[in-house]
């Protein structure tokens, strides 16, 4: 590393910032190949003058411009080289930030296996560095790792990451796994009143996690905000699933007015979540895993409407309005979009024909027969 005095350091820092400005202009003109080379020059300068905190910021900036697979490969290679330098210099606070960028790049590249590995590593590193200060970001990364494992249909690994993330994320000592097992026992034993109370405990807990995320988002950088927003959508999705179970329990108790009330409330809740996800898609921060959950939300929306016979929103219009053609074309090919079309065309009476093909989530899978029988 070169040795600079104070004035030389300031001059070099100014030169690096000017290079970044020129690189951004090239990236905006879609000349990312040249831009990456210029970003690399700026990175080298920041490393030489010891401005390590700027490294991850540059990669977070690069992430917003990457579109093609070849561009992704170039950025990942540059990032890994920079990471090796930071590891050699033994700067763990900057190392974890660069690994966060690497996880986000892998996720955006639909490389869910490596993304799961990186998110797990980042979550644990953040926790090791400072358990209290980094509690939320550590837990968030582990929840994102869980989603990657679920996308790979590695559900047991996904569940382990969820439980690990929640243990770090939450300070109330709420044992999510124990409460979920208790809920299964209540439902299987047809104790629906106790089931409803247990569902309320779980959803209150998930809402507390969302509140913690919202508070953390106020001070997070843009890419962390994107990550946290995605996890927030996931938690809301889980709440909708538990409310679905609650609605079925009320039907089993013959309380149809409460069935309709929960359906109406949750339809509006899902609509709000879908609109928030669309805002994230407009920033180009998403992968097919996000789109899968998006279409699952559409299916849940229509399920609530069909189940209660209270029709508030057209899910197809909601799904496609305001989205670009590229995203629309991906959504049209997804299973849950097609299941939603089936519900719109034939209503719940046809669910027997495709219930076995529904790739339900870890929350709903144990209750598939319980849900199905309530429809019949």
VOBA-1610 file (N, C-alpha, C; in pm, whole numbers, padded with zeros to 5 digits, always signed):
BEGIN
Unk+00084-00119+00000Unk+00000+00000+00000Unk+00088+00124+00000Unk+00054+00218-00085Unk+00134+00341-00094Unk+00117+00425+00031Unk+00222+00511+00058Unk+00217+00600+00174Unk+00192+00743+00127Unk+00089+00807+00185Unk+00053+00943+00144Unk+00046+01032+00267Unk+00081+01162+00248Unk+00057+01256+00356Unk-00087+01306+00346Unk-00125+01393+00439Unk-00265+01436+00447Unk-00315+01499+00318Unk-00233+01591+00262Unk-00278+01662+00141Unk-00284+01569+00020Unk-00188+01476+00013Unk-00189+01379-00097Unk-00310+01287-00087Unk-00345+01250+00036Unk-00461+01164+00058Unk-00590+01233+00012Unk-00602+01359+00047Unk-00721+01434+00005Unk-00729+01446-00147Unk-00615+01468-00210Unk-00611+01481-00355Unk-00648+01349-00423Unk-00597+01239-00368Unk-00629+01108-00423Unk-00777+01074-00404Unk-00830+01110-00289Unk-00971+01085-00263Unk-01059+01164-00361Unk-01022+01288-00385Unk-01096+01370-00480Unk-01087+01311-00621Unk-00969+01260-00656Unk-00952+01198-00789Unk-01041+01074-00802Unk-01047+00994-00697Unk-01131+00874-00700Unk-01278+00910-00717Unk-01322+01015-00646Unk-01463+01056-00657Unk-01496+01104-00798Unk-01400+01172-00861Unk-01422+01219-00999Unk-01431+01100-01095Unk-01348+00997-01070Unk-01354+00875-01153Unk-01490+00810-01139Unk-01542+00806-01015Unk-01674+00745-00991Unk-01783+00822-01065Unk-01775+00954-01062Unk-01874+01035-01134Unk-01874+01002-01283Unk-01754+00989-01340Unk-01744+00955-01483Unk-01794+00813-01509Unk-01767+00723-01415Unk-01811+00584-01429Unk-01964+00574-01426Unk-02026+00654-01340Unk-02172+00654-01331Unk-02233+00701-01463Unk-02173+00803-01523Unk-02224+00853-01652Unk-02218+00744-01758Unk-02109+00666-01758Unk-02096+00557-01854Unk-02197+00446-01825Unk-02216+00416-01696Unk-02312+00312-01659Unk-02452+00351-01701Unk-02485+00479-01686Unk-02618+00528-01726Unk-02638+00521-01876Unk-02526+00521-01950Unk-02533+00506-02096Unk-02521+00360-02139Unk-02528+00268-02039Unk-02522+00123-02061Unk-02385+00074-02106Unk-02280+00153-02085Unk-02144+00106-02110Unk-02085+00059-01978Unk-02141-00051-01927Unk-02102-00096-01794Unk-01961-00158-01795Unk-01921-00212-01908Unk-01788-00274-01915Unk-01679-00170-01883Unk-01685-00055-01950Unk-01587+00052-01923Unk-01608+00109-01783Unk-01734+00120-01743Unk-01764+00176-01611Unk-01703+00090-01501Unk-01712-00042-01515Unk-01656-00132-01413Unk-01506-00113-01402Unk-01438-00097-01517Unk-01294-00074-01514Unk-01261+00055-01438Unk-01343+00157-01458Unk-01320+00284-01389Unk-01352+00271-01239Unk-01459+00200-01208Unk-01491+00175-01067Unk-01374+00102-01000Unk-01314+00006-01072Unk-01201-00068-01018Unk-01084+00025-00987Unk-01060+00123-01074Unk-00953+00220-01049Unk-00981+00300-00921Unk-01107+00339-00906Unk-01146+00413-00785Unk-01130+00326-00661Unk-01168+00199-00672Unk-01153+00106-00560Unk-01007+00096-00517Unk-00918+00083-00615Unk-00776+00070-00584Unk-00724+00193-00512Unk-00771+00312-00553Unk-00729+00435-00487Unk-00777+00436-00341Unk-00904+00402-00319Unk-00959+00402-00183Unk-00885+00302-00094Unk-00846+00189-00152Unk-00769+00091-00074Unk-00632+00148-00038Unk-00567+00212-00134Unk-00433+00270-00111Unk-00434+00377-00003Unk-00540+00458+00001Unk-00542+00569+00098Unk-00617+00532+00226Unk-00662+00406+00234Unk-00725+00359+00357Unk-00869+00401+00377Unk-00939+00438+00270Unk-01081+00475+00281Unk-01167+00351+00254Unk-01156+00255+00345Unk-01218+00125+00322Unk-01370+00128+00324Unk-01426+00222+00397Unk-01572+00227+00408Unk-01640+00260+00274Unk-01564+00314+00181Unk-01622+00347+00051Unk-01635+00225-00040Unk-01567+00116-00007Unk-01564+00000-00097Unk-01702-00061-00117Unk-01769-00094-00007Unk-01901-00157-00019Unk-02003-00061-00081Unk-01985+00069-00056Unk-02077+00168-00114Unk-02068+00166-00267Unk-01947+00147-00319Unk-01930+00143-00464Unk-02000+00021-00523Unk-01986-00093-00456Unk-02052-00214-00508Unk-02203-00206-00495Unk-02251-00144-00389Unk-02396-00123-00377Unk-02446-00036-00492Unk-02365+00061-00530Unk-02400+00147-00643Unk-02398+00068-00773Unk-02297-00015-00791Unk-02287-00097-00911Unk-02407-00189-00927Unk-02454-00242-00815Unk-02566-00336-00818Unk-02688-00276-00887Unk-02706-00146-00875Unk-02824-00082-00933Unk-02817-00074-01086Unk-02697-00090-01142Unk-02681-00077-01288Unk-02671-00212-01359Unk-02645-00318-01285Unk-02625-00449-01347Unk-02756-00502-01405Unk-02752-00545-01528Unk-02870-00601-01594Unk-02845-00742-01648Unk-02738-00760-01726Unk-02715-00888-01793Unk-02629-00981-01707Unk-02630-01110-01745Unk-02550-01210-01673Unk-02400-01181-01688Unk-02358-01138-01807Unk-02215-01109-01828Unk-02170-00992-01742Unk-02257-00891-01727Unk-02224-00779-01639Unk-02214-00825-01494Unk-02305-00915-01457Unk-02303-00968-01321Unk-02172-01040-01292Unk-02125-01120-01388Unk-02001-01195-01371Unk-01884-01099-01349Unk-01879-00991-01428Unk-01770-00894-01414Unk-01771-00829-01276Unk-01890-00791-01229Unk-01899-00725-01099Unk-01862-00820-00987Unk-01911-00945-00995Unk-01880-01043-00892Unk-01730-01071-00885Unk-01665-01082-01002Unk-01520-01106-01005Unk-01445-00989-00940Unk-01486-00866-00974Unk-01424-00748-00915Unk-01446-00745-00764Unk-01566-00779-00722Unk-01599-00780-00579Unk-01516-00883-00504Unk-01503-01002-00560Unk-01426-01107-00492Unk-01279-01067-00478Unk-01224-01003-00579Unk-01085-00957-00571Unk-01068-00853-00461Unk-01164-00761-00454Unk-01159-00658-00350Unk-01174-00720-00212Unk-01263-00819-00202Unk-01285-00887-00075Unk-01159-00957-00026Unk-01084-01019-00118Unk-00959-01085-00080Unk-00861-00985-00019Unk-00855-00865-00076Unk-00766-00762-00023Unk-00808-00721+00118Unk-00940-00702+00138Unk-00991-00660+00269Unk-00970-00770+00373Unk-00987-00895+00332Unk-00963-01007+00424Unk-00816-01011+00466Unk-00727-00985+00370Unk-00584-00983+00399Unk-00550-00871+00497Unk-00616-00757+00481Unk-00592-00643+00570Unk-00659-00661+00706Unk-00744-00765+00718Unk-00813-00797+00844Unk-00897-00679+00895Unk-00997-00644+00813Unk-01091-00537+00850Unk-01232-00598+00850Unk-01270-00669+00956Unk-01398-00743+00957Unk-01521-00657+00933Unk-01518-00531+00980Unk-01635-00443+00963Unk-01661-00414+00815Unk-01554-00403+00737Unk-01571-00379+00593Unk-01588-00510+00517Unk-01528-00616+00569Unk-01541-00748+00506Unk-01687-00791+00502Unk-01759-00772+00612Unk-01898-00817+00617Unk-01985-00734+00522Unk-01952-00606+00505Unk-02029-00522+00412Unk-02009-00569+00268Unk-01885-00606+00233Unk-01858-00655+00098Unk-01927-00790+00075Unk-01929-00873+00178Unk-01997-01002+00166Unk-02149-00983+00153Unk-02199-00875+00215Unk-02341-00842+00198Unk-02370-00809+00052Unk-02281-00730-00010Unk-02297-00697-00152Unk-02289-00823-00237Unk-02200-00915-00201Unk-02185-01040-00276Unk-02313-01124-00265Unk-02372-01127-00147Unk-02497-01201-00128Unk-02608-01141-00213Unk-02617-01008-00213Unk-02721-00941-00292Unk-02703-00965-00442Unk-02577-00965-00487Unk-02549-00992-00628Unk-02588-01134-00666Unk-02553-01230-00581Unk-02588-01369-00608Unk-02740-01387-00614Unk-02809-01320-00523Unk-02955-01328-00520Unk-03014-01270-00648Unk-02964-01153-00687Unk-03016-01090-00808Unk-02986-01175-00931Unk-02875-01251-00925Unk-02835-01337-01036Unk-02908-01472-01033Unk-03002-01490-00938Unk-03081-01613-00922Unk-02994-01733-00885Unk-02876-01704-00830Unk-02787-01809-00781Unk-02821-01834-00635Unk-02934-01903-00612Unk-02988-01914-00478Unk-02902-01999-00385Unk-02830-02095-00441Unk-02746-02179-00356Unk-02635-02095-00292Unk-02564-02018-00376Unk-02458-01932-00320Unk-02517-01817-00239Unk-02630-01765-00283Unk-02694-01656-00208Unk-02728-01703-00066Unk-02781-01825-00054Unk-02814-01879+00078Unk-02689-01890+00164Unk-02580-01937+00102Unk-02453-01950+00175Unk-02402-01814+00220Unk-02405-01715+00129Unk-02353-01582+00161Unk-02440-01513+00266Unk-02572-01521+00250Unk-02660-01456+00347Unk-02643-01517+00487Unk-02625-01649+00492Unk-02602-01715+00621Unk-02472-01665+00683Unk-02367-01662+00602Unk-02236-01617+00649Unk-02241-01473+00697Unk-02307-01387+00620Unk-02318-01245+00655Unk-02396-01228+00786Unk-02509-01300+00798Unk-02589-01289+00919Unk-02510-01327+01043Unk-02436-01436+01034Unk-02358-01481+01149Unk-02242-01386+01179Unk-02177-01334+01073Unk-02067-01239+01093Unk-02114-01112+01161Unk-02228-01058+01115Unk-02283-00938+01177Unk-02310-00963+01326Unk-02364-01080+01355Unk-02397-01113+01493Unk-02272-01125+01578Unk-02166-01181+01522Unk-02040-01195+01595Unk-01975-01060+01623Unk-01988-00967+01530Unk-01925-00836+01545Unk-01987-00755+01657Unk-02120-00757+01664Unk-02190-00682+01769Unk-02333-00735+01780Unk-02356-00818+01880Unk-02484-00889+01890Unk-02602-00794+01904Unk-02587-00686+01978Unk-02700-00597+02002Unk-02722-00501+01885Unk-02617-00432+01843Unk-02630-00333+01737Unk-02672-00397+01605Unk-02618-00515+01577Unk-02642-00581+01448Unk-02752-00686+01453Unk-02829-00688+01561Unk-02929-00794+01579Unk-03027-00801+01463Unk-03082-00687+01422Unk-03185-00687+01318Unk-03127-00726+01182Unk-03013-00666+01145Unk-02956-00697+01014Unk-02907-00842+01009Unk-02857-00895+01120Unk-02814-01035+01123Unk-02933-01127+01102Unk-03041-01102+01176Unk-03160-01186+01162Unk-03222-01175+01024Unk-03219-01054+00967Unk-03274-01032+00834Unk-03201-01115+00730Unk-03068-01119+00736Unk-02990-01197+00641Unk-03022-01346+00652Unk-03042-01394+00772Unk-03073-01536+00790Unk-03212-01569+00737Unk-03307-01477+00751Unk-03440-01499+00694Unk-03434-01500+00542Unk-03348-01416+00486Unk-03331-01415+00341Unk-03266-01545+00295Unk-03171-01596+00372Unk-03110-01726+00341Unk-03216-01836+00340Unk-03309-01829+00435Unk-03417-01928+00441Unk-03499-01927+00314Unk-03528-01808+00264Unk-03607-01798+00141Unk-03532-01859+00023Unk-03401-01840+00019Unk-03321-01899-00089Unk-03327-02052-00083Unk-03315-02107+00038Unk-03323-02253+00053Unk-03461-02304+00011Unk-03566-02230+00046Unk-03700-02271+00007Unk-03716-02269-00145Unk-03653-02171-00210Unk-03658-02165-00356Unk-03593-02288-00417Unk-03492-02341-00349Unk-03423-02463-00395Unk-03494-02591-00348Unk-03609-02571-00278Unk-03689-02681-00222Unk-03613-02757-00114Unk-03520-02688-00048Unk-03448-02744+00066Unk-03516-02691+00192Unk-03637-02745+00217Unk-03724-02686+00317Unk-03673-02703+00460Unk-03605-02814+00490Unk-03553-02832+00624Unk-03444-02731+00656Unk-03355-02707+00557Unk-03252-02605+00577Unk-03317-02467+00590Unk-03421-02444+00510Unk-03491-02317+00517Unk-03551-02294+00654Unk-03613-02399+00710Unk-03674-02386+00843Unk-03568-02357+00949Unk-03452-02422+00937Unk-03345-02398+01034Unk-03299-02253+01030Unk-03289-02197+00909Unk-03246-02057+00898Unk-03352-01963+00953Unk-03480-01996+00930Unk-03588-01914+00986Unk-03578-01909+01138Unk-03561-02026+01199Unk-03554-02032+01345Unk-03430-01963+01398Unk-03317-01982+01327Unk-03193-01915+01368Unk-03207-01764+01356Unk-03267-01719+01245Unk-03285-01576+01223Unk-03376-01514+01326Unk-03486-01581+01356Unk-03583-01528+01452Unk-03522-01520+01592Unk-03443-01622+01628Unk-03379-01620+01761Unk-03288-01498+01776Unk-03217-01462+01667Unk-03128-01346+01671Unk-03207-01217+01663Unk-03306-01217+01574Unk-03384-01099+01541Unk-03464-01048+01661Unk-03523-01140+01735Unk-03620-01106+01838Unk-03555-01108+01977Unk-03597-01015+02063Unk-03543-01011+02199Unk-03648-01051+02303Unk-03765-01094+02257Unk-03873-01125+02351Unk-03870-01270+02397Unk-03777-01349+02344Unk-03768-01493+02376Unk-03893-01570+02336Unk-03962-01522+02234Unk-04078-01593+02181Unk-04029-01715+02104Unk-04073-01832+02145Unk-04028-01956+02081Unk-04124-01989+01966Unk-04091-01936+01848Unk-04179-01953+01732Unk-04204-02101+01701Unk-04099-02181+01702Unk-04113-02322+01667Unk-04207-02393+01764Unk-04192-02364+01892Unk-04277-02428+01993Unk-04423-02388+01974Unk-04447-02259+01948Unk-04584-02213+01928Unk-04645-02273+01801Unk-04563-02289+01697Unk-04612-02349+01573Unk-04649-02496+01595Unk-04567-02567+01671Unk-04598-02707+01702Unk-04725-02717+01787Unk-04742-02623+01879Unk-04863-02620+01962Unk-04986-02596+01875Unk-04973-02506+01779Unk-05084-02479+01687Unk-05121-02604+01609Unk-05024-02678+01562Unk-05053-02802+01489Unk-05129-02900+01578Unk-05088-02912+01704Unk-05157-03002+01796Unk-05302-02959+01817Unk-05325-02830+01836Unk-05462-02780+01858Unk-05550-02808+01736Unk-05498-02780+01616Unk-05578-02799+01495Unk-05605-02946+01469Unk-05505-03030+01484Unk-05523-03173+01459Unk-05617-03236+01562Unk-05624-03176+01682Unk-05715-03224+01786Unk-05851-03153+01782Unk-05870-03069+01677Unk-05996-02998+01653Unk-06034-02902+01765Unk-05932-02850+01834Unk-05955-02748+01937Unk-05937-02613+01871Unk-06041-02567+01801Unk-06028-02450+01715Unk-06023-02319+01792Unk-06088-02312+01907Unk-06081-02189+01986Unk-05939-02165+02036Unk-05874-02272+02084Unk-05735-02259+02127Unk-05643-02231+02008Unk-05677-02289+01893Unk-05599-02265+01771Unk-05600-02117+01736Unk-05718-02054+01744Unk-05731-01913+01711Unk-05646-01827+01805Unk-05648-01861+01933Unk-05567-01786+02030Unk-05417-01802+02000Unk-05377-01923+01961Unk-05236-01948+01930Unk-05195-01872+01804Unk-05283-01869+01705Unk-05255-01793+01582Unk-05237-01645+01614Unk-05319-01592+01703Unk-05307-01451+01741Unk-05173-01424+01808Unk-05126-01517+01890Unk-04994-01501+01954Unk-04884-01495+01849Unk-04893-01585+01750Unk-04790-01592+01647Unk-04792-01467+01560Unk-04911-01424+01517Unk-04919-01305+01429Unk-04878-01178+01504Unk-04909-01170+01633Unk-04862-01055+01712Unk-04710-01051+01717Unk-04649-01168+01729Unk-04504-01178+01730Unk-04446-01133+01595Unk-04505-01180+01486Unk-04455-01142+01353Unk-04472-00993+01329Unk-04580-00936+01379Unk-04600-00791+01366Unk-04494-00713+01445Unk-04451-00767+01559Unk-04344-00701+01635Unk-04214-00700+01555Unk-04187-00811+01485Unk-04067-00817+01402Unk-04074-00712+01290Unk-04192-00697+01231Unk-04209-00597+01125Unk-04185-00456+01180Unk-04234-00430+01301Unk-04212-00299+01363Unk-04063-00273+01385Unk-03991-00377+01426Unk-03847-00363+01446Unk-03778-00332+01313Unk-03821-00399+01208Unk-03764-00373+01075Unk-03790-00230+01031Unk-03911-00184+01052Unk-03948-00048+01011Unk-03861+00055+01081Unk-03834+00032+01208Unk-03749+00123+01285Unk-03606+00121+01229Unk-03557+00001+01197Unk-03420-00012+01147Unk-03404+00052+01010Unk-03509+00043+00930Unk-03503+00095+00793Unk-03472+00244+00786Unk-03505+00317+00893Unk-03487+00461+00892Unk-03340+00501+00872Unk-03248+00416+00919Unk-03106+00451+00913Unk-03025+00361+00821Unk-03090+00271+00748Unk-03018+00177+00663Unk-02987+00239+00527Unk-02878+00191+00463Unk-02850+00237+00327Unk-02949+00174+00229Unk-02943+00217+00103Unk-03047+00178+00007Unk-03056+00027-00013Unk-02940-00039-00028Unk-02947-00183-00052Unk-02994-00260+00070Unk-02957-00213+00189Unk-03010-00276+00310Unk-03160-00248+00321Unk-03202-00130+00280Unk-03346-00101+00280Unk-03419-00197+00187Unk-03361-00224+00070Unk-03422-00318-00023Unk-03432-00457+00039Unk-03322-00500+00100Unk-03320-00632+00164Unk-03424-00640+00274Unk-03429-00537+00359Unk-03523-00539+00471Unk-03668-00531+00421Unk-03690-00455+00313Unk-03826-00446+00258Unk-03873-00582+00207Unk-03782-00656+00147Unk-03818-00790+00099Unk-03853-00883+00215Unk-03774-00877+00320Unk-03801-00961+00437Unk-03932-00919+00504Unk-03956-00789+00505Unk-04082-00736+00559Unk-04202-00794+00483Unk-04189-00799+00350Unk-04296-00857+00268Unk-04316-01004+00299Unk-04206-01072+00325Unk-04213-01214+00359Unk-04288-01234+00491Unk-04257-01151+00591Unk-04325-01162+00721Unk-04474-01133+00707Unk-04508-01034+00625Unk-04649-01005+00600Unk-04718-01122+00531Unk-04645-01183+00439Unk-04699-01300+00371Unk-04729-01411+00472Unk-04638-01433+00566Unk-04659-01535+00669Unk-04781-01501+00754Unk-04798-01373+00787Unk-04915-01332+00865Unk-05043-01365+00789Unk-05044-01341+00657Unk-05162-01373+00576Unk-05192-01522+00580Unk-05087-01603+00578Unk-05108-01749+00583Unk-05169-01791+00717Unk-05120-01735+00826Unk-05176-01770+00956Unk-05320-01719+00968Unk-05349-01605+00907Unk-05487-01556+00909Unk-05578-01645+00827Unk-05525-01705+00723Unk-05604-01801+00646Unk-05644-01917+00736Unk-05548-01967+00814Unk-05578-02077+00907Unk-05682-02033+01010Unk-05670-01908+01055Unk-05766-01855+01151Unk-05906-01850+01090Unk-05914-01809+00965Unk-06042-01803+00895Unk-06105-01942+00885Unk-06024-02042+00854Unk-06074-02180+00843Unk-06124-02229+00978Unk-06051-02193+01086Unk-06094-02233+01220Unk-06232-02176+01253Unk-06254-02049+01217Unk-06385-01989+01243Unk-06495-02059+01162Unk-06462-02102+01042Unk-06563-02176+00964Unk-06596-02307+01032Unk-06493-02374+01083Unk-06518-02500+01155Unk-06606-02478+01279Unk-06597-02357+01336Unk-06680-02324+01453Unk-06817-02271+01413Unk-06839-02257+01279Unk-06968-02211+01230Unk-06991-02062+01245Unk-06882-01984+01259Unk-06895-01839+01279Unk-06866-01767+01148Unk-06965-01769+01059Unk-06946-01717+00923Unk-06922-01566+00919Unk-06981-01492+01010Unk-06957-01347+01011Unk-06809-01317+01036Unk-06747-01394+01123Unk-06605-01374+01151Unk-06519-01421+01032Unk-06564-01523+00962Unk-06495-01569+00840Unk-06489-01454+00740Unk-06604-01389+00718Unk-06612-01279+00621Unk-06528-01160+00668Unk-06534-01130+00799Unk-06457-01016+00851Unk-06307-01036+00831Unk-06257-01155+00864Unk-06114-01184+00847Unk-06076-01178+00700Unk-06162-01232+00614Unk-06134-01231+00470Unk-06122-01088+00419Unk-06217-01002+00456Unk-06214-00863+00410Unk-06088-00791+00460Unk-06055-00811+00587Unk-05936-00747+00644Unk-05810-00794+00572Unk-05803-00923+00547Unk-05679-00975+00491Unk-05667-00947+00342Unk-05779-00936+00272Unk-05773-00896+00131Unk-05706-00759+00121Unk-05748-00665+00204Unk-05689-00531+00203Unk-05542-00536+00248Unk-05512-00624+00342Unk-05375-00639+00391Unk-05285-00691+00279Unk-05332-00791+00204Unk-05253-00848+00094Unk-05237-00747-00018Unk-05343-00673-00048Unk-05335-00570-00153Unk-05224-00470-00120Unk-05219-00427+00005Unk-05116-00333+00048Unk-04977-00393+00031Unk-04963-00520+00066Unk-04833-00587+00054Unk-04792-00600-00092Unk-04887-00635-00178Unk-04860-00649-00321Unk-04814-00515-00380Unk-04881-00408-00342Unk-04843-00276-00394Unk-04702-00238-00348Unk-04668-00272-00225Unk-04532-00243-00176Unk-04429-00324-00254Unk-04460-00449-00285Unk-04367-00532-00362Unk-04348-00476-00503Unk-04454-00425-00561Unk-04444-00366-00695Unk-04351-00245-00696Unk-04351-00170-00588Unk-04258-00056-00577Unk-04114-00106-00577Unk-04089-00218-00509Unk-03955-00276-00509Unk-03917-00324-00648Unk-04012-00385-00718Unk-03983-00434-00854Unk-03945-00319-00947Unk-04006-00202-00924Unk-03978-00087-01010Unk-03834-00040-00994Unk-03771-00077-00882Unk-03630-00041-00859Unk-03536-00148-00915Unk-03594-00252-00976Unk-03517-00364-01032Unk-03444-00443-00924Unk-03492-00436-00800Unk-03432-00518-00694Unk-03527-00633-00664Unk-03511-00742-00736Unk-03597-00858-00716Unk-03535-00977-00788Unk-03586-01094-00755Unk-03548-01214-00829Unk-03675-01295-00850Unk-03662-01410-00913Unk-03781-01493-00934Unk-03837-01543-00801Unk-03753-01551-00697Unk-03805-01590-00564Unk-03905-01487-00514Unk-03875-01359-00536Unk-03968-01253-00498Unk-04096-01260-00580Unk-04081-01287-00710Unk-04198-01296-00797Unk-04283-01417-00762Unk-04218-01524-00718Unk-04294-01642-00673Unk-04382-01606-00554Unk-04323-01537-00455Unk-04402-01498-00338Unk-04511-01399-00378Unk-04480-01313-00473Unk-04577-01216-00525Unk-04700-01288-00581Unk-04677-01391-00664Unk-04790-01465-00722Unk-04861-01549-00617Unk-04787-01595-00515Unk-04849-01667-00404Unk-04945-01574-00330Unk-04904-01447-00314Unk-04993-01348-00252Unk-05120-01328-00336Unk-05105-01328-00468Unk-05222-01316-00556Unk-05318-01432-00533Unk-05261-01552-00524Unk-05342-01670-00502Unk-05415-01661-00367Unk-05342-01619-00263Unk-05404-01603-00131Unk-05516-01500-00135Unk-05491-01392-00208Unk-05593-01287-00223Unk-05722-01345-00279Unk-05711-01420-00388Unk-05831-01476-00449Unk-05891-01587-00364Unk-05805-01662-00293Unk-05855-01767-00204Unk-05944-01705-00096Unk-05898-01596-00034Unk-05979-01529+00068Unk-06111-01481+00010Unk-06106-01430-00112Unk-06229-01378-00174Unk-06326-01490-00208Unk-06276-01599-00262Unk-06363-01712-00296Unk-06418-01780-00171Unk-06334-01791-00071Unk-06373-01861+00052Unk-06487-01789+00122Unk-06481-01655+00120Unk-06581-01576+00192Unk-06691-01521+00102Unk-06673-01537-00032Unk-06767-01481-00130Unk-06778-01329-00118Unk-06667-01266-00079Unk-06659-01120-00071Unk-06552-01074-00170Unk-06595-01017-00281Unk-06503-00982-00389Unk-06471-00833-00384Unk-06345-00801-00360Unk-06301-00663-00343Unk-06208-00618-00454Unk-06120-00707-00501Unk-06016-00668-00595Unk-05996-00775-00702Unk-05975-00730-00825Unk-05940-00822-00934Unk-05790-00851-00926Unk-05750-00975-00890Unk-05608-01003-00870Unk-05524-00990-00997Unk-05584-01014-01112Unk-05508-01005-01237Unk-05475-00861-01270Unk-05572-00773-01255Unk-05544-00631-01276Unk-05440-00582-01175Unk-05455-00623-01050Unk-05362-00584-00945Unk-05221-00633-00977Unk-05212-00755-01032Unk-05082-00816-01059Unk-05008-00747-01172Unk-05080-00705-01273Unk-05014-00661-01396Unk-05007-00509-01413Unk-05093-00436-01346Unk-05093-00290-01365Unk-04968-00230-01302Unk-04902-00144-01380Unk-04785-00074-01328Unk-04655-00151-01334Unk-04657-00273-01389Unk-04535-00351-01402Unk-04486-00349-01546Unk-04355-00357-01564Unk-04303-00358-01700Unk-04326-00494-01766Unk-04311-00500-01897Unk-04344-00621-01973Unk-04256-00739-01935Unk-04129-00712-01903Unk-04038-00821-01867Unk-04089-00896-01744Unk-04129-00821-01642Unk-04179-00884-01519Unk-04312-00954-01546Unk-04398-00890-01624Unk-04528-00951-01656Unk-04510-01087-01721Unk-04418-01098-01816Unk-04397-01223-01887Unk-04349-01334-01794Unk-04268-01298-01695Unk-04223-01399-01597Unk-04340-01444-01511Unk-04420-01347-01464Unk-04533-01377-01377Unk-04634-01469-01446Unk-04661-01443-01574Unk-04761-01521-01648Unk-04727-01669-01654Unk-04599-01704-01638Unk-04556-01843-01648Unk-04551-01914-01513Unk-04577-01842-01406Unk-04559-01899-01273Unk-04682-01979-01227Unk-04655-02083-01149Unk-04761-02175-01107Unk-04875-02105-01035Unk-04841-02021-00937Unk-04948-01962-00856Unk-05029-01859-00935Unk-04970-01801-01038Unk-05049-01714-01125Unk-05153-01800-01197Unk-05111-01916-01247Unk-05203-02006-01317Unk-05310-02060-01222Unk-05270-02091-01097Unk-05369-02136-00999Unk-05472-02026-00971Unk-05424-01901-00969Unk-05515-01788-00947Unk-05614-01776-01062Unk-05567-01795-01183Unk-05655-01794-01301Unk-05761-01903-01288Unk-05719-02022-01241Unk-05814-02132-01222Unk-05922-02095-01121Unk-05881-02032-01011Unk-05978-01991-00910Unk-06077-01889-00966Unk-06027-01797-01045Unk-06114-01696-01105Unk-06215-01758-01200Unk-06170-01862-01271Unk-06256-01921-01374Unk-06354-02023-01317Unk-06305-02103-01222Unk-06387-02215-01176Unk-06428-02207-01030Unk-06374-02118-00952Unk-06392-02102-00808Unk-06336-02222-00730Unk-06360-02222-00599Unk-06295-02321-00513Unk-06341-02464-00535Unk-06448-02483-00608Unk-06497-02619-00630Unk-06398-02707-00706Unk-06306-02645-00778Unk-06209-02724-00857Unk-06080-02747-00781Unk-06071-02701-00656Unk-05943-02710-00586Unk-05897-02855-00571Unk-05991-02948-00571Unk-05955-03090-00560Unk-05867-03132-00678Unk-05888-03070-00794Unk-05814-03109-00914Unk-05667-03071-00909Unk-05635-02966-00832Unk-05494-02926-00833Unk-05434-02910-00693Unk-05509-02950-00588Unk-05459-02933-00452Unk-05327-03006-00431Unk-05315-03125-00489Unk-05193-03202-00470Unk-05073-03136-00536Unk-05097-03052-00638Unk-04988-02986-00708Unk-04948-02853-00646Unk-05023-02808-00545Unk-04993-02678-00485Unk-04864-02687-00403Unk-04760-02613-00442Unk-04634-02614-00365Unk-04644-02517-00248Unk-04722-02555-00147Unk-04749-02464-00036Unk-04623-02438+00047Unk-04631-02334+00127Unk-04518-02289+00207Unk-04502-02377+00331Unk-04390-02360+00405Unk-04372-02433+00531Unk-04483-02405+00632Unk-04546-02287+00625Unk-04655-02255+00718Unk-04779-02338+00686Unk-04817-02345+00559Unk-04944-02407+00522Unk-04936-02556+00491Unk-04821-02605+00452Unk-04809-02746+00411Unk-04864-02844+00515Unk-04833-02828+00645Unk-04887-02925+00743Unk-05039-02925+00753Unk-05104-02819+00702Unk-05248-02803+00718Unk-05324-02819+00586Unk-05260-02877+00486Unk-05322-02887+00354Unk-05456-02960+00361Unk-05460-03073+00427Unk-05584-03151+00435Unk-05690-03076+00516Unk-05648-03009+00622Unk-05738-02930+00706Unk-05806-02820+00623Unk-05728-02752+00538Unk-05783-02645+00453Unk-05876-02703+00349Unk-05832-02812+00286Unk-05909-02873+00178Unk-06046-02921+00226Unk-06049-02987+00342Unk-06175-03039+00395Unk-06272-02927+00431Unk-06219-02812+00470Unk-06308-02701+00505Unk-06377-02645+00382Unk-06315-02665+00265Unk-06374-02619+00139Unk-06487-02713+00098Unk-06464-02840+00111Unk-06565-02940+00073Unk-06687-02929+00163
//
